[in-house]
Amino acid sequence: MNKAIHNTVIKTTIICFLLFIAVMPVNAITINLDTTITSSDFSNDNQDITIDGAILTIDGTHTFLDIQLINGATLTHTQNTSGLDLTMNSLSIDATSKIDLTGKGRNPVTGEVTGLSSASHGGQGILCLVSDITNAVYGDLRQPNALGTSTSRQLGGGSATLNVTGTLDLNGQIIANGSTEGDSYWGGASGGSIWLTANTLSGVGSIEANGSNVLEAPGGGGRVAVYYDNLSGFDLNTQVRAFSGKRNVGIQAGAGTVYLKDNAQTLGEIRIVNQESTRADNGSTPLFQPASGIIVEAITVINAIVEIQSSDITNLSSLTAINSDILQPHDLIIDSLILTANSSWSQVGQLTVNTTYQVNNSSIDHRAAFNIPETTPYVISNGMRVTLNTPHDNWVNIEVQNNSKLEINTAQANLDILTINGGLVDFGVSHSFTTVTVENNGILTHSAGFAGFTLDVTNLTIDATSKIDITGKGRNHVTGEVTGVSAASHGGQGILRAANDITNAVYGDLRQPIDLGTSGRFNLGGGSITLNVTGTLDLNGQIIANGSTEGSTSWYGASGGSIWLTANTLSGAGSIEANGSNVFEIPGGGGRVAVYYDNLSGFDLHTQVRAFGGKSNTNITQIQGGAGTVYLKDNAQTLGEIRIVNQESTHINNGILIMALRHCSNRQVVLSMNQ
């Protein structure tokens, strides 16, 4: 063989060997005994890993080819380390296996979370005592990699950054929850962090970073972010969560955050979701500007309390709240705002909604200027509850429909027409209108304890199903004013149960009644309204200021309130009344009503206006409170008429009316009214 041929053979042999090496299968490692790979051990990197029924602990940053977890396998990291940071081609977790970082958070820090309180991360922990401390929320909702915070009783969740360039087939769990191995009642730890990037995400498993599920002080939720190109049967909204801890029907802390982003889209979605809870003292989720950039994404909030805490959050694409409470302390511009399922929005900063504004069976409290999509008349419907604590000049004509409510606490200069069509309007301020219509079971009222409510109207119509109802809107009970189980007085005297009991003295001006009714221990007195109608009051429903019966149906009767009506023309078949509480044993005294009029059109003042003492039924033997007063005056006449009328009763302990008549001798005349 000559030299040239020899060299050619050698080269061919080398090439074949190299090709053989290139196509040789990579070593596949099966781990079936508990094993630890430290942050400095790279001997298993760039290989296939199968974890079969064992616990594999990996610390630090590593790169693998394909990873499989089967037969009850667990992948985790050491507690109080920097967490998992893994890159791989594919990841498969069967239904019995999991990546479990529960309780792998950082060690407790003395003084960071004190007493029995719980820890925060994405959501705020629970404070058990005013003097307790919980740590501030922290971490980046788009790039979560922080460990959960631990308390003296529980350990926070760990942290996992997982980059899957191919498919993550998840049928088991990826979890970074706060632990529950210590105290089952107090000191819950916060959830940890999961930052997942995958080309394709499939399976029926779950991803979660929840706070500790302890009963009295559960931990705040952690943070999860999922970036993906394709979904194959994986429901991000139900399979990914960062709940606070919650055990049974107990209190829950603030929800953590879930960030979801389709890599083909410019923006992701922020989800702040908790389990359902009706506790008023649940924890909140403060939103602040993360290091990864300004928050402008769509936000969905479910069963949670969220405070848009940072003044840097000024523009959002949308916010949808379901059974949640939102606090907006700073100015905000938002394209779409949707509140449903008994949500609430507390608007302290200025609010601008550009396109979509829907409030269904939810409430919004306006405390600063706002600009929303509007029509004329502006219709409050679908269970909306709107509170106006600021002027809004755009509203000149409002209709409040069935099951909806408007609360007006600041006078609206341009609001001229009010239609209450099956809804409720609650005034915390006096107001004037050209036209007010109350129909289809509509109600007009004033805030509890609001004295001096005046309503000036040109024309007022109240149909047979509707009413101005200020029953139970009187002043709060004053300790020692009405004692025992006795009843309160106003125009008429309340009933004394025992000889050593006390009821308040009668009070008020029968010609100009403006006083609130007096409350008993459990029942509230009637409210007060001064109603000036320069045109026509067409009353087929009711105007009532009675003492309530909601607190007790037997004792503690409250007194009726005050109605001072002035009308040009009074018509209709309705009623005006300020009666005491109709409780069985100890009814309240009647209130005071005054009616001034120019014209009557089919309205019988003697039968349609009353201020009875309370009486629980029509039985003539039933005890009743002292009658209140009714003052009637035709404006064309010099003097009016005082009527003191009660229901028929033969009970010897009925209440009385005490009237002070000013003569030269300044004597008091006491009249007993049992007719």
C-alpha positions as CSV (number, residue, x, y, z in Angstrom):
1,M,0.0,0.0,0.0
2,N,1.5,3.3,-1.0
3,K,1.6,6.3,1.3
4,A,-1.3,8.2,-0.4
5,I,-3.7,5.2,0.0
6,H,-2.6,4.7,3.6
7,N,-3.3,8.3,4.4
8,T,-6.8,8.1,2.8
9,V,-7.7,5.0,4.8
10,I,-6.6,6.7,8.1
11,K,-8.7,9.8,7.3
12,T,-11.7,7.6,6.4
13,T,-11.4,5.7,9.6
14,I,-11.2,8.9,11.7
15,I,-14.3,10.4,10.0
16,C,-16.3,7.2,10.5
17,F,-15.3,7.2,14.2
18,L,-16.3,10.8,14.6
19,L,-19.6,10.1,12.9
20,F,-20.1,7.1,15.2
21,I,-19.4,9.3,18.3
22,A,-21.9,12.0,17.0
23,V,-24.8,9.5,16.7
24,M,-24.1,7.6,19.9
25,P,-27.0,7.9,22.4
26,V,-26.3,10.3,25.3
27,N,-26.1,8.7,28.7
28,A,-29.5,8.5,30.4
29,I,-29.4,8.7,34.2
30,T,-32.0,7.0,36.3
31,I,-32.2,8.1,40.0
32,N,-34.1,5.7,42.2
33,L,-32.5,6.6,45.5
34,D,-32.6,9.9,47.3
35,T,-29.9,12.1,45.8
36,T,-28.5,15.6,46.1
37,I,-26.8,17.6,43.2
38,T,-25.1,20.6,44.7
39,S,-24.7,24.0,43.0
40,S,-21.1,23.1,42.1
41,D,-21.7,19.6,40.8
42,F,-22.2,19.6,37.0
43,S,-21.4,16.0,36.4
44,N,-25.0,15.2,35.5
45,D,-25.6,18.3,33.3
46,N,-26.5,17.9,29.6
47,Q,-27.9,14.4,30.2
48,D,-31.4,12.8,30.4
49,I,-32.6,12.5,34.0
50,T,-35.3,10.1,35.1
51,I,-36.3,10.3,38.8
52,D,-38.1,7.1,39.7
53,G,-39.8,7.1,43.1
54,A,-37.0,9.0,44.7
55,I,-36.3,12.5,46.0
56,L,-33.8,14.5,44.0
57,T,-32.5,17.7,45.6
58,I,-30.9,20.1,43.2
59,D,-29.3,23.4,44.2
60,G,-28.2,26.2,41.9
61,T,-28.2,26.6,38.1
62,H,-28.1,23.5,35.9
63,T,-28.9,22.4,32.3
64,F,-30.3,19.0,31.4
65,L,-31.7,17.4,28.3
66,D,-35.0,15.6,29.2
67,I,-36.3,15.2,32.8
68,Q,-38.9,12.7,33.8
69,L,-40.5,12.3,37.3
70,I,-42.4,9.0,37.7
71,N,-43.8,6.8,40.4
72,G,-44.1,9.3,43.2
73,A,-40.8,11.1,42.5
74,T,-40.0,14.5,44.0
75,L,-37.7,17.2,42.8
76,T,-36.8,19.9,45.3
77,H,-34.0,22.2,46.6
78,T,-32.4,22.7,49.9
79,Q,-34.2,25.0,52.3
80,N,-32.8,28.6,52.6
81,T,-30.8,28.4,49.4
82,S,-31.2,30.4,46.2
83,G,-33.6,27.9,44.7
84,L,-33.9,25.8,41.5
85,D,-32.7,27.3,38.2
86,L,-33.0,24.6,35.6
87,T,-33.0,24.6,31.8
88,M,-34.1,21.5,29.9
89,N,-35.4,20.3,26.5
90,S,-38.5,18.7,28.0
91,L,-40.0,18.0,31.4
92,S,-42.6,15.3,32.2
93,I,-44.2,14.9,35.6
94,D,-46.6,12.0,36.0
95,A,-49.8,12.2,38.2
96,T,-48.0,10.8,41.2
97,S,-45.0,13.0,41.1
98,K,-44.1,16.7,41.8
99,I,-41.6,19.4,42.0
100,D,-42.2,20.3,45.6
101,L,-40.6,23.4,47.2
102,T,-43.0,23.6,50.1
103,G,-41.3,24.9,53.2
104,K,-38.0,25.5,51.4
105,G,-38.0,29.3,51.9
106,R,-35.6,31.4,53.9
107,N,-35.0,31.1,57.6
108,P,-37.0,33.2,60.0
109,V,-35.6,36.6,60.8
110,T,-36.1,37.8,64.4
111,G,-38.4,40.9,64.4
112,E,-39.5,40.5,60.8
113,V,-42.9,38.9,61.6
114,T,-43.8,39.1,65.3
115,G,-46.4,37.6,67.6
116,L,-48.7,35.1,66.1
117,S,-49.0,37.0,62.8
118,S,-48.3,35.6,59.4
119,A,-45.8,36.4,56.6
120,S,-46.2,38.3,53.3
121,H,-44.8,37.8,49.8
122,G,-47.1,38.6,46.9
123,G,-50.0,38.9,49.3
124,Q,-50.0,40.5,52.7
125,G,-50.0,38.4,55.8
126,I,-52.5,38.6,58.7
127,L,-51.9,40.8,61.7
128,C,-53.3,39.1,64.9
129,L,-52.7,42.1,67.2
130,V,-52.3,45.9,66.5
131,S,-48.8,45.7,68.0
132,D,-47.8,42.8,65.7
133,I,-45.6,43.2,62.6
134,T,-45.7,41.5,59.3
135,N,-43.1,42.0,56.5
136,A,-44.0,44.2,53.5
137,V,-44.9,42.5,50.2
138,Y,-42.0,42.1,47.8
139,G,-40.8,40.4,44.6
140,D,-41.4,40.9,40.9
141,L,-44.7,39.6,39.6
142,R,-43.2,39.1,36.1
143,Q,-39.9,37.6,37.1
144,P,-40.5,35.9,40.5
145,N,-37.5,34.3,42.0
146,A,-37.6,35.2,45.7
147,L,-38.0,32.7,48.5
148,G,-41.1,32.8,50.7
149,T,-40.8,34.4,54.1
150,S,-40.8,32.2,57.2
151,T,-42.2,32.8,60.7
152,S,-41.2,31.2,64.0
153,R,-43.9,28.6,63.4
154,Q,-43.8,27.9,59.6
155,L,-41.4,27.9,56.7
156,G,-42.0,29.8,53.5
157,G,-42.1,28.3,50.0
158,G,-39.0,27.9,47.9
159,S,-38.2,29.2,44.4
160,A,-38.0,27.6,41.0
161,T,-37.0,29.1,37.7
162,L,-37.8,26.5,35.0
163,N,-36.9,27.0,31.3
164,V,-38.4,24.2,29.1
165,T,-37.4,24.7,25.4
166,G,-39.7,22.0,24.3
167,T,-42.8,20.5,26.1
168,L,-43.7,20.5,29.8
169,D,-46.2,17.7,30.2
170,L,-47.5,18.3,33.7
171,N,-49.9,15.8,35.3
172,G,-48.6,16.1,38.8
173,Q,-47.7,19.3,40.7
174,I,-45.2,22.1,40.7
175,I,-45.6,23.7,44.2
176,A,-43.8,26.3,46.3
177,N,-46.3,26.6,49.2
178,G,-45.8,27.8,52.8
179,S,-45.5,24.8,55.2
180,T,-48.1,23.6,57.6
181,E,-46.0,21.2,59.6
182,G,-45.7,23.4,62.7
183,D,-48.5,25.3,64.4
184,S,-51.8,24.6,62.6
185,Y,-53.4,27.8,63.9
186,W,-50.9,30.7,63.9
187,G,-47.9,32.1,62.2
188,G,-48.5,31.1,58.6
189,A,-45.5,31.4,56.2
190,S,-45.8,33.0,52.7
191,G,-45.8,31.1,49.4
192,G,-42.6,31.1,47.3
193,S,-41.9,31.7,43.6
194,I,-42.3,29.8,40.4
195,W,-41.0,31.3,37.1
196,L,-41.8,29.0,34.2
197,T,-41.0,29.4,30.5
198,A,-42.2,26.6,28.2
199,N,-42.6,26.2,24.4
200,T,-45.6,23.9,24.9
201,L,-47.5,23.3,28.2
202,S,-49.8,20.3,28.5
203,G,-51.4,18.1,31.1
204,V,-54.0,18.2,33.9
205,G,-51.6,19.0,36.8
206,S,-51.2,22.2,38.8
207,I,-48.8,25.0,39.5
208,E,-49.1,26.8,42.8
209,A,-47.3,29.1,45.3
210,N,-49.8,29.3,48.2
211,G,-49.4,30.6,51.7
212,S,-49.6,28.3,54.7
213,N,-53.0,26.8,55.3
214,V,-53.3,27.5,59.0
215,L,-56.6,28.4,60.7
216,E,-56.2,31.8,62.4
217,A,-53.2,33.5,60.7
218,P,-52.6,32.0,57.3
219,G,-49.7,33.1,55.1
220,G,-49.8,35.4,52.1
221,G,-49.7,34.0,48.6
222,G,-46.5,33.9,46.7
223,R,-45.8,34.7,43.0
224,V,-46.1,32.6,39.8
225,A,-45.2,33.6,36.2
226,V,-45.9,31.4,33.2
227,Y,-44.6,32.3,29.7
228,Y,-45.6,30.0,26.9
229,D,-45.8,29.6,23.1
230,N,-48.5,26.8,22.9
231,L,-51.1,25.3,25.2
232,S,-52.3,21.8,24.7
233,G,-55.3,21.2,27.0
234,F,-53.8,23.2,29.9
235,D,-56.1,25.7,31.5
236,L,-54.0,28.5,32.9
237,N,-56.9,30.1,34.8
238,T,-57.8,27.0,36.8
239,Q,-54.4,25.1,37.0
240,V,-52.2,28.0,38.1
241,R,-52.6,29.7,41.4
242,A,-51.0,31.7,44.2
243,F,-53.7,31.6,46.9
244,S,-53.2,32.8,50.4
245,G,-53.5,30.2,53.0
246,K,-57.0,29.4,54.1
247,R,-58.2,26.5,56.3
248,N,-61.9,25.5,56.2
249,V,-64.1,28.7,56.5
250,G,-61.4,30.7,58.4
251,I,-59.8,34.0,57.5
252,Q,-57.5,34.2,54.5
253,A,-54.4,36.4,53.9
254,G,-53.7,38.4,50.8
255,A,-53.7,36.6,47.5
256,G,-50.4,36.2,45.6
257,T,-49.9,37.1,42.0
258,V,-50.0,35.0,38.8
259,Y,-48.6,36.5,35.6
260,L,-49.5,34.7,32.3
261,K,-48.0,35.6,29.0
262,D,-48.4,34.2,25.5
263,N,-45.0,34.9,24.0
264,A,-46.7,36.0,20.7
265,Q,-48.5,38.8,22.5
266,T,-47.0,42.2,23.6
267,L,-48.6,42.1,27.0
268,G,-49.4,39.5,29.5
269,E,-52.2,39.2,32.1
270,I,-52.0,39.7,35.9
271,R,-54.3,37.5,37.9
272,I,-54.9,38.0,41.6
273,V,-57.2,35.2,42.8
274,N,-58.1,33.9,46.2
275,Q,-60.4,31.3,47.5
276,E,-63.9,32.5,48.3
277,S,-64.3,34.1,51.7
278,T,-66.8,36.5,53.3
279,R,-64.5,37.6,56.2
280,A,-64.2,41.3,56.4
281,D,-60.7,41.1,57.9
282,N,-59.1,39.1,55.1
283,G,-55.6,40.2,54.0
284,S,-54.9,42.4,50.9
285,T,-52.6,42.4,47.9
286,P,-50.8,45.7,47.4
287,L,-49.8,46.4,43.8
288,F,-46.5,48.3,43.3
289,Q,-44.3,49.0,40.4
290,P,-41.9,45.9,39.9
291,A,-38.3,46.2,38.8
292,S,-39.3,44.6,35.5
293,G,-41.2,47.7,34.4
294,I,-44.4,49.7,34.5
295,I,-47.6,47.8,35.0
296,V,-50.0,48.4,32.1
297,E,-51.4,44.9,31.6
298,A,-54.9,43.6,32.0
299,I,-55.6,42.7,35.6
300,T,-58.2,40.1,36.8
301,V,-59.1,40.0,40.5
302,I,-61.2,37.2,42.0
303,N,-62.2,36.8,45.7
304,A,-59.4,39.2,46.7
305,I,-58.6,42.6,48.1
306,V,-56.3,44.7,46.0
307,E,-54.8,48.1,46.7
308,I,-53.2,49.9,43.6
309,Q,-50.6,51.1,45.9
310,S,-48.0,52.7,43.6
311,S,-48.6,56.2,42.2
312,D,-46.5,55.0,39.2
313,I,-49.3,52.8,38.1
314,T,-51.2,55.4,36.1
315,N,-52.5,53.6,33.0
316,L,-54.1,50.1,32.7
317,S,-55.5,48.3,29.7
318,S,-58.3,46.7,31.8
319,L,-59.3,45.6,35.3
320,T,-62.0,43.0,35.9
321,A,-63.0,42.3,39.5
322,I,-65.2,39.4,40.6
323,N,-66.3,39.3,44.2
324,S,-63.4,41.6,45.1
325,D,-62.5,44.9,46.7
326,I,-60.3,47.4,44.9
327,L,-58.7,50.4,46.5
328,Q,-57.5,53.2,44.2
329,P,-55.6,55.8,46.2
330,H,-53.9,57.5,43.2
331,D,-55.0,58.9,39.8
332,L,-55.7,56.2,37.2
333,I,-56.6,56.0,33.5
334,I,-58.0,52.7,32.4
335,D,-59.5,51.5,29.1
336,S,-61.9,48.9,30.5
337,L,-63.3,48.6,34.1
338,I,-65.7,45.7,34.9
339,L,-66.9,45.0,38.4
340,T,-69.2,42.0,39.0
341,A,-70.4,39.6,41.7
342,N,-70.5,42.0,44.7
343,S,-67.2,43.7,44.0
344,S,-66.4,47.2,45.3
345,W,-64.2,50.0,44.1
346,S,-63.0,52.8,46.4
347,Q,-61.9,55.7,44.2
348,V,-59.7,58.2,46.1
349,G,-57.6,59.4,43.2
350,Q,-59.0,60.7,40.0
351,L,-60.4,58.1,37.7
352,T,-60.8,58.1,33.9
353,V,-62.4,55.1,32.1
354,N,-62.1,55.4,28.3
355,T,-64.2,52.7,26.7
356,T,-65.9,50.0,28.8
357,Y,-67.5,50.7,32.1
358,Q,-69.7,47.9,33.7
359,V,-70.7,47.7,37.3
360,N,-73.0,44.7,37.9
361,N,-74.2,43.8,41.4
362,S,-71.2,45.8,42.7
363,S,-70.4,49.1,44.3
364,I,-68.2,52.1,43.4
365,D,-67.5,54.9,45.8
366,H,-66.5,58.1,44.1
367,R,-64.3,60.4,46.3
368,A,-62.5,62.3,43.6
369,A,-63.3,63.6,40.1
370,F,-64.1,60.9,37.6
371,N,-64.8,60.6,33.9
372,I,-66.7,57.5,32.6
373,P,-68.7,56.6,29.5
374,E,-72.1,58.2,30.1
375,T,-75.5,58.7,28.5
376,T,-78.4,61.0,29.4
377,P,-80.3,60.0,31.4
378,Y,-77.5,58.2,33.2
379,V,-78.9,54.9,34.2
380,I,-77.8,53.1,37.4
381,S,-78.9,49.5,36.9
382,N,-78.0,45.8,37.2
383,G,-77.4,45.9,40.9
384,M,-75.0,49.0,40.7
385,R,-74.4,50.7,44.0
386,V,-72.9,54.2,43.4
387,T,-71.8,56.6,46.2
388,L,-71.2,60.2,45.3
389,N,-68.8,61.8,47.7
390,T,-67.7,64.4,45.1
391,P,-69.5,66.7,42.7
392,H,-70.0,65.3,39.2
393,D,-71.4,68.1,36.9
394,N,-72.0,65.7,34.0
395,W,-75.1,64.2,35.6
396,V,-78.2,66.2,35.0
397,N,-80.7,63.4,34.7
398,I,-80.4,60.1,36.6
399,E,-82.5,57.0,36.6
400,V,-81.9,54.4,39.4
401,Q,-83.4,51.1,38.4
402,N,-84.4,47.9,40.1
403,N,-82.0,46.4,42.8
404,S,-79.6,49.4,42.3
405,K,-78.6,52.2,44.7
406,L,-77.4,55.7,44.5
407,E,-76.0,57.4,47.6
408,I,-75.6,61.2,47.4
409,N,-73.3,62.7,50.0
410,T,-72.3,65.9,48.1
411,A,-74.8,68.2,46.4
412,Q,-74.8,67.9,42.6
413,A,-75.2,71.3,41.1
414,N,-76.5,70.2,37.7
415,L,-78.6,67.2,38.8
416,D,-82.1,68.3,38.0
417,I,-84.2,65.2,37.3
418,L,-84.3,62.1,39.5
419,T,-86.2,58.9,38.6
420,I,-86.2,56.1,41.2
421,N,-87.5,53.2,39.1
422,G,-87.4,50.3,41.4
423,G,-84.1,51.4,42.9
424,L,-83.0,53.2,46.1
425,V,-81.6,56.6,46.6
426,D,-80.0,57.5,49.9
427,F,-79.2,61.1,50.7
428,G,-76.5,62.3,53.1
429,V,-77.0,65.9,52.0
430,S,-79.9,68.2,51.3
431,H,-80.8,68.6,47.6
432,S,-83.1,70.3,45.1
433,F,-84.6,69.0,41.9
434,T,-87.1,70.0,39.3
435,T,-88.7,66.6,39.0
436,V,-88.5,63.5,41.3
437,T,-90.4,60.4,40.4
438,V,-90.5,57.3,42.6
439,E,-92.0,54.3,41.0
440,N,-92.1,50.5,40.7
441,N,-91.1,49.8,44.4
442,G,-88.6,52.6,44.4
443,I,-87.4,54.1,47.7
444,L,-86.0,57.5,48.6
445,T,-84.3,57.8,52.1
446,H,-81.6,59.6,54.0
447,S,-78.5,58.3,55.8
448,A,-79.0,57.0,59.4
449,G,-78.6,59.8,61.9
450,F,-78.7,62.6,59.3
451,A,-80.5,65.5,60.9
452,G,-81.8,68.4,58.8
453,F,-82.5,66.7,55.5
454,T,-84.3,69.0,53.2
455,L,-85.6,68.1,49.8
456,D,-86.8,70.9,47.5
457,V,-88.7,69.7,44.5
458,T,-91.0,71.4,41.9
459,N,-93.0,68.2,41.2
460,L,-92.9,65.0,43.2
461,T,-94.6,61.8,42.2
462,I,-94.7,58.6,44.3
463,D,-96.7,55.7,42.9
464,A,-98.6,53.1,45.0
465,T,-95.7,50.7,45.2
466,S,-93.1,53.3,46.3
467,K,-92.2,55.5,49.2
468,I,-90.0,58.0,50.9
469,D,-88.9,55.8,53.8
470,I,-86.8,57.1,56.7
471,T,-87.9,54.5,59.1
472,G,-85.2,53.6,61.6
473,K,-83.0,56.5,60.4
474,G,-83.0,58.4,63.8
475,R,-80.2,59.1,66.1
476,N,-78.2,56.5,67.8
477,H,-79.2,55.1,71.2
478,V,-77.7,57.1,74.1
479,T,-76.8,55.1,77.2
480,G,-79.0,56.1,80.1
481,E,-81.5,58.0,78.1
482,V,-84.0,55.2,77.8
483,T,-83.2,52.4,80.3
484,G,-84.3,48.8,80.9
485,V,-86.5,47.5,78.1
486,S,-88.6,50.6,78.0
487,A,-89.5,52.6,74.9
488,A,-88.5,56.1,73.6
489,S,-90.5,59.3,73.3
490,H,-90.8,62.1,70.8
491,G,-94.2,63.7,70.2
492,G,-95.8,61.0,72.4
493,Q,-94.3,59.3,75.4
494,G,-92.8,55.9,75.2
495,I,-93.9,53.0,77.5
496,L,-92.1,52.4,80.8
497,R,-91.7,48.7,81.6
498,A,-90.7,49.0,85.2
499,A,-91.1,51.7,87.9
500,N,-87.3,52.4,88.0
501,D,-87.0,52.6,84.2
502,I,-86.4,55.9,82.4
503,T,-87.7,57.2,79.1
504,N,-86.7,60.5,77.5
505,A,-88.9,63.5,77.8
506,V,-91.1,64.5,74.8
507,Y,-89.5,67.1,72.5
508,G,-89.7,68.9,69.2
509,D,-91.8,71.6,67.6
510,L,-95.2,70.4,66.4
511,R,-95.5,73.2,63.7
512,Q,-91.9,72.9,62.5
513,P,-90.8,69.3,63.2
514,I,-87.2,68.6,62.3
515,D,-85.9,66.3,65.0
516,L,-84.8,62.8,64.6
517,G,-86.7,60.1,66.5
518,T,-85.1,58.6,69.6
519,S,-83.8,55.1,69.5
520,G,-84.3,52.4,72.1
521,R,-81.6,49.9,73.0
522,F,-82.2,47.8,69.9
523,N,-84.7,49.6,67.7
524,L,-83.9,52.9,65.9
525,G,-86.1,56.0,65.8
526,G,-87.5,57.5,62.7
527,G,-85.6,60.0,60.6
528,S,-86.4,63.5,59.6
529,I,-87.3,65.2,56.3
530,T,-88.3,68.7,55.4
531,L,-90.0,68.4,52.0
532,N,-90.8,71.5,50.0
533,V,-92.9,70.9,46.8
534,T,-93.6,74.1,44.9
535,G,-95.8,72.4,42.4
536,T,-97.6,69.1,42.9
537,L,-97.0,66.2,45.3
538,D,-98.9,63.3,43.8
539,L,-98.7,60.8,46.6
540,N,-100.1,57.3,46.1
541,G,-97.4,55.5,48.1
542,Q,-96.0,56.5,51.4
543,I,-93.9,59.1,53.2
544,I,-92.9,57.4,56.5
545,A,-90.6,58.2,59.4
546,N,-91.5,55.4,61.8
547,G,-89.6,53.8,64.6
548,S,-88.0,50.5,63.5
549,T,-88.9,47.0,64.6
550,E,-85.8,45.2,63.3
551,G,-83.9,45.1,66.6
552,S,-86.7,43.6,68.7
553,T,-90.3,42.9,68.0
554,S,-91.3,42.8,71.7
555,W,-89.2,45.4,73.6
556,Y,-87.2,48.7,73.3
557,G,-89.7,50.5,71.0
558,A,-88.2,53.7,69.3
559,S,-90.1,56.9,68.7
560,G,-91.3,58.1,65.3
561,G,-89.4,60.8,63.5
562,S,-90.4,64.1,61.8
563,I,-92.0,65.1,58.6
564,W,-92.4,68.7,57.7
565,L,-94.2,69.0,54.3
566,T,-95.0,72.1,52.4
567,A,-96.8,71.6,49.0
568,N,-98.7,73.8,46.6
569,T,-101.0,70.9,45.6
570,L,-101.3,67.6,47.4
571,S,-103.1,64.7,45.7
572,G,-103.3,61.0,45.7
573,A,-104.4,58.1,47.9
574,G,-101.1,57.5,49.8
575,S,-100.2,58.1,53.4
576,I,-97.9,60.3,55.6
577,E,-96.9,58.9,58.9
578,A,-94.3,59.2,61.8
579,N,-95.4,56.3,64.1
580,G,-93.6,54.8,67.0
581,S,-92.2,51.3,66.8
582,N,-94.9,48.7,66.5
583,V,-93.4,46.2,69.0
584,F,-95.6,43.9,71.1
585,E,-94.8,44.8,74.7
586,I,-93.1,48.2,74.9
587,P,-94.0,50.3,71.8
588,G,-92.5,53.7,71.1
589,G,-94.1,57.1,71.2
590,G,-95.4,58.8,68.0
591,G,-93.3,61.4,66.2
592,R,-94.4,64.7,64.6
593,V,-95.9,65.6,61.3
594,A,-96.7,69.1,59.9
595,V,-98.4,69.6,56.5
596,Y,-98.7,73.1,54.9
597,Y,-100.7,73.2,51.6
598,D,-102.4,75.5,49.1
599,N,-104.6,73.0,47.4
600,L,-105.9,69.5,48.1
601,S,-107.0,67.3,45.2
602,G,-108.7,64.2,46.7
603,F,-106.3,64.0,49.6
604,D,-107.9,63.5,53.0
605,L,-105.6,64.9,55.6
606,H,-107.5,63.4,58.5
607,T,-107.2,59.8,57.4
608,Q,-104.0,59.9,55.3
609,V,-101.7,61.7,57.8
610,R,-100.9,60.2,61.2
611,A,-98.4,60.0,64.0
612,F,-99.6,57.1,66.1
613,G,-97.9,55.6,69.1
614,G,-96.5,52.2,68.4
615,K,-99.0,49.3,68.6
616,S,-98.2,45.8,67.4
617,N,-101.7,44.8,66.2
618,T,-105.3,46.0,65.9
619,N,-106.5,44.3,69.0
620,I,-108.1,47.1,71.2
621,T,-106.6,45.6,74.3
622,Q,-103.1,45.9,73.0
623,I,-100.8,48.5,74.7
624,Q,-99.7,51.5,72.6
625,G,-97.2,54.3,72.9
626,G,-98.3,57.9,73.3
627,A,-99.7,59.5,70.2
628,G,-97.5,62.0,68.3
629,T,-98.7,65.3,66.8
630,V,-100.1,66.2,63.4
631,Y,-100.2,69.9,62.4
632,L,-102.3,70.7,59.4
633,K,-102.5,74.2,57.9
634,D,-104.1,75.6,54.8
635,N,-101.7,78.4,53.8
636,A,-104.7,80.7,53.1
637,Q,-105.8,80.4,56.7
638,T,-104.3,82.2,59.7
639,L,-104.3,79.2,62.0
640,G,-103.8,75.6,61.5
641,E,-105.2,72.5,63.3
642,I,-103.4,70.3,65.8
643,R,-104.5,66.6,65.7
644,I,-103.5,64.1,68.4
645,V,-104.8,60.8,67.3
646,N,-104.0,57.2,68.3
647,Q,-105.4,53.8,67.3
648,E,-108.2,52.4,69.5
649,S,-107.0,50.8,72.7
650,T,-108.5,50.1,76.1
651,H,-105.2,49.2,77.8
652,I,-104.8,51.1,81.1
653,N,-101.0,51.6,80.6
654,N,-101.0,53.3,77.3
655,G,-98.6,56.2,76.8
656,I,-99.5,59.8,77.0
657,L,-98.8,63.0,75.2
658,I,-97.4,65.9,77.2
659,M,-98.1,69.3,75.7
660,A,-96.7,72.6,77.0
661,L,-99.2,75.4,76.6
662,R,-97.7,78.9,77.2
663,H,-100.1,81.0,79.3
664,C,-99.5,83.8,81.8
665,S,-99.3,81.2,84.5
666,N,-97.0,79.1,82.4
667,R,-98.9,76.0,83.5
668,Q,-98.5,72.6,81.9
669,V,-101.5,70.6,80.8
670,V,-101.1,66.9,80.5
671,L,-103.5,65.2,78.2
672,S,-104.1,61.4,78.1
673,M,-104.8,60.2,74.6
674,N,-106.2,56.7,74.5
675,Q,-108.7,57.1,71.6
